[in-house]
Amino acid sequence: MPISFSMPSLKLAHLSDLHLDMSRESDASASSLVKALTAQEVDHVVVTGDLTHRGAHAEFQRFREHFAPWLETGRLTFIPGNHDRPGEDVGSGFMEGRKVHTVETAGLFLVCVDSTGEHNRNYFHSHGELTEGVVDEVDRALEGAPKEALVAVLLHHHVMPLPLESFPEWIATKCGLPHASELALGSRLLERVGGRADLVLHGHRHIPSEADLGTPGERALRVYNSGSSTDLGRFRVFNHMAGRLVGEPAWCQASQAVKPRTAVHNVRPALQYLVGQLGMALF
């Protein structure tokens, strides 16, 4: 469909890695993001995993309370990340047990992919899982994408190699552990969606990145990592019209001052996990 200047331009916001816990700082960060989404008059919001920090139902409920304006109007789509799987495993219910499903709304066709696995129940096993069967499901899902809709594939884990972000990741990688590795079939997924999707949106890595993969078919393909929206205090907004991006995505800054999390934010739940495992082993 050709673009007409009489058509309305729609806004898609991409958030990820909120890591909401029950602290006042977490609430302040989420509230600030929601205010910015409202000010931007965003039409649809996607959150690509790690909504919660410990996989707790109480944390997910806090997410629902903050993002109620979009949830209640069907304008928010989210998928699980590895931090949503430990503890009470709230993330296992995000997609009703499905590995792939589609959402069609507001000029969008979203292919949602659960890249977590049962190994993510272990707090220390953060890498993702992508099988040939799931890639095939994504392939079939794209067959139903209308030409007049912007097509985006959503998953939590990264599909391309990205730089290490911390010393513990460097240690794990040197030891041959896959914690910081991209999805093993990430490149295969990109081959299958190339020319049929406009965007691949993900999170997991807390430093944002982007890649332009050119035009392998009818549609140009670009990959965006949002980074941690709460840590950054900002998110990307994509303008789109008649199934095509309009201009370059823009960062929207939230009003809350950015307060990067310290290592304690990850150490505490890690210790809690170890204590829990020790308790089960002893009793």
C-alpha positions in Angstrom: 0.0 0.0 0.0 1.5 3.4 -1.0 1.9 5.9 1.8 -0.5 8.9 1.8 0.1 12.0 3.8 -3.6 11.8 4.9 -2.9 8.6 6.7 -2.2 8.8 10.5 1.3 8.0 11.7 1.4 5.4 14.5 3.9 5.1 17.4 5.4 1.8 18.7 7.5 2.0 21.8 10.1 -0.8 22.7 10.9 -1.4 26.3 12.8 -4.3 27.9 14.6 -5.5 31.0 12.6 -3.6 33.6 13.6 -5.9 36.4 10.8 -4.7 38.6 11.1 -5.6 42.2 9.2 -4.3 45.2 11.4 -1.3 46.0 10.6 2.4 45.9 13.3 2.9 43.3 11.8 0.3 41.0 8.4 1.9 41.3 9.8 5.4 40.6 11.6 4.1 37.4 8.5 2.4 36.1 6.2 5.3 36.9 8.6 7.6 35.1 8.6 5.4 32.0 4.8 5.2 32.0 4.5 9.0 32.2 6.8 9.4 29.2 4.8 6.8 27.2 1.7 8.9 27.9 3.3 12.1 27.0 4.5 10.6 23.7 0.9 9.4 22.9 2.3 6.0 22.1 -0.2 3.7 20.3 1.4 0.3 21.3 4.1 -0.8 23.7 6.2 -3.9 23.5 8.3 -5.2 26.4 10.8 -7.9 25.4 11.2 -9.8 28.7 12.6 -9.5 32.2 9.6 -7.6 33.4 10.3 -9.0 36.9 13.6 -9.4 38.7 13.0 -12.7 40.6 10.1 -14.2 38.7 7.6 -13.4 41.5 3.9 -13.0 41.1 4.0 -9.9 43.3 6.5 -8.3 41.0 4.4 -9.1 37.9 1.4 -7.6 39.7 3.4 -4.4 40.2 4.1 -4.4 36.4 0.4 -4.8 35.7 -0.5 -1.9 38.0 2.1 0.5 36.4 1.2 -0.4 32.8 -2.6 -0.7 33.4 -3.5 2.1 30.9 -2.0 0.0 28.0 -2.9 -3.5 29.3 -6.6 -2.5 29.8 -6.9 -1.2 26.3 -5.0 -4.0 24.6 -2.1 -1.8 23.6 0.7 -3.7 25.3 2.4 -6.9 24.2 5.1 -8.6 26.4 7.1 -11.8 26.4 9.1 -13.6 29.0 12.8 -13.2 29.8 15.2 -15.4 31.8 14.6 -13.3 35.0 10.9 -14.1 34.8 11.5 -17.8 35.1 13.3 -18.4 38.5 11.4 -18.2 41.8 7.7 -18.6 41.2 8.3 -18.8 37.4 5.7 -16.2 36.6 7.1 -16.0 33.0 5.9 -19.5 32.1 2.4 -18.2 32.0 3.1 -15.1 29.8 2.3 -16.8 26.5 0.0 -19.5 27.8 2.6 -22.2 27.3 3.1 -21.3 23.6 6.6 -20.7 22.2 5.3 -18.6 19.3 2.1 -16.6 18.9 1.0 -13.5 16.9 -0.6 -10.2 17.7 -2.2 -8.1 15.1 -3.3 -4.6 16.1 -2.9 -0.9 15.3 -1.1 -1.3 12.0 1.2 -3.9 13.6 1.8 -7.6 13.1 3.9 -8.9 16.0 5.4 -12.4 16.1 6.1 -13.1 19.8 8.8 -15.7 20.5 9.6 -17.3 23.9 13.3 -17.7 23.9 13.5 -18.9 27.5 14.0 -22.5 28.5 13.6 -24.7 31.6 17.2 -24.2 32.4 16.3 -20.5 33.1 14.6 -21.8 36.3 18.2 -21.8 37.6 19.1 -18.1 38.4 22.6 -18.7 37.1 21.7 -20.1 33.7 20.6 -17.0 31.8 21.2 -17.9 28.2 18.4 -18.5 25.8 16.9 -21.4 23.9 15.8 -21.5 20.2 15.1 -24.7 18.4 14.6 -25.5 14.7 10.9 -26.2 15.5 10.5 -22.7 16.9 12.2 -21.2 13.9 9.8 -23.1 11.7 6.8 -21.8 13.7 8.1 -18.2 13.2 8.4 -18.9 9.5 4.8 -20.1 9.3 3.5 -17.2 11.4 5.0 -14.7 9.0 2.9 -16.2 6.2 -0.1 -14.5 7.8 1.5 -11.0 7.9 -0.5 -8.4 6.0 1.4 -6.2 3.6 0.0 -3.1 5.1 1.2 -3.8 8.6 4.6 -3.2 10.2 6.0 -6.6 11.0 8.2 -7.2 14.1 9.6 -10.3 15.7 9.9 -10.1 19.4 12.2 -12.2 21.6 14.2 -11.7 24.7 17.6 -13.1 24.0 20.0 -11.5 21.4 20.3 -13.1 17.9 23.7 -11.6 17.1 27.0 -11.5 19.0 27.2 -8.5 21.3 30.0 -7.2 23.5 30.4 -8.5 27.1 29.0 -6.1 29.6 30.6 -7.1 33.0 33.5 -8.9 34.5 31.4 -11.9 35.7 30.3 -12.4 32.0 34.0 -12.3 31.0 34.8 -14.9 33.5 31.9 -17.1 32.5 32.8 -16.8 28.8 36.4 -17.7 29.5 35.2 -20.8 31.4 33.2 -21.8 28.3 29.8 -21.1 29.8 27.1 -19.7 27.4 25.6 -17.2 29.8 26.4 -14.2 27.6 26.2 -16.0 24.2 23.8 -15.1 21.5 21.1 -17.6 20.5 22.7 -20.6 18.8 20.1 -20.4 16.0 19.9 -16.6 16.0 21.5 -16.3 12.5 19.2 -19.0 11.2 16.2 -17.0 12.5 17.4 -13.9 10.8 17.8 -15.7 7.5 14.2 -17.0 7.7 12.7 -13.6 8.6 14.8 -11.6 6.2 12.7 -9.8 3.6 9.5 -10.7 5.5 9.9 -8.7 8.7 10.8 -5.1 9.3 12.1 -5.4 12.8 13.6 -7.9 15.3 13.3 -6.4 18.8 15.0 -7.9 21.8 16.5 -7.2 25.2 18.7 -9.2 27.6 21.8 -7.2 27.0 21.5 -4.0 29.1 23.5 -1.8 26.7 21.4 -0.9 23.7 22.5 -1.7 20.1 21.2 -1.7 16.6 22.0 -3.3 13.3 20.8 -2.7 9.7 20.8 -5.9 7.8 19.8 -4.3 4.5 17.0 -5.4 2.2 17.2 -9.2 1.7 13.7 -9.2 0.1 10.6 -7.0 0.0 11.3 -5.5 3.4 14.5 -4.1 4.9 15.4 -5.8 8.2 16.8 -4.0 11.3 17.6 -5.5 14.7 17.2 -3.4 17.8 18.2 -4.1 21.4 16.5 -1.7 23.8 18.9 -2.2 26.7 17.4 -2.0 30.2 14.7 0.7 30.0 14.7 1.3 33.7 18.5 1.6 34.0 18.7 3.9 31.0 15.5 5.8 31.8 14.6 5.9 28.1 13.1 3.9 25.3 12.9 3.9 21.5 9.9 5.1 19.6 9.2 3.8 16.1 6.9 5.8 13.8 5.2 3.8 11.2 2.5 4.2 8.5 0.9 1.7 6.1 3.3 -1.0 7.1 6.5 1.0 6.8 8.8 2.8 9.2 8.6 6.6 8.9 12.1 8.1 9.5 14.6 6.9 12.1 13.5 5.6 15.6 13.9 8.3 18.3 14.9 7.9 21.9 12.4 9.2 24.5 13.9 10.2 27.8 11.8 9.6 31.0 11.6 12.3 33.6 13.1 10.2 36.4 16.8 10.8 36.9 18.8 7.7 35.9 20.2 5.7 38.9 22.1 2.7 37.5 21.7 -0.4 39.6 24.6 -1.6 41.6 25.9 -5.2 41.6 23.9 -5.8 44.8 20.7 -5.8 42.8 21.8 -9.0 41.2 23.8 -10.5 44.1 20.9 -10.5 46.5 18.6 -12.7 44.5 21.5 -14.9 43.5 22.3 -15.5 47.2 18.6 -16.2 47.9 18.5 -18.7 45.1 21.6 -20.5 46.5 20.1 -20.6 50.0 16.9 -22.0 48.6 18.7 -24.8 46.7 20.8 -25.6 49.7 17.7 -25.9 51.9 16.1 -28.3 49.4 19.2 -30.4 49.3 19.4 -30.6 53.1 15.7 -31.1 53.9 
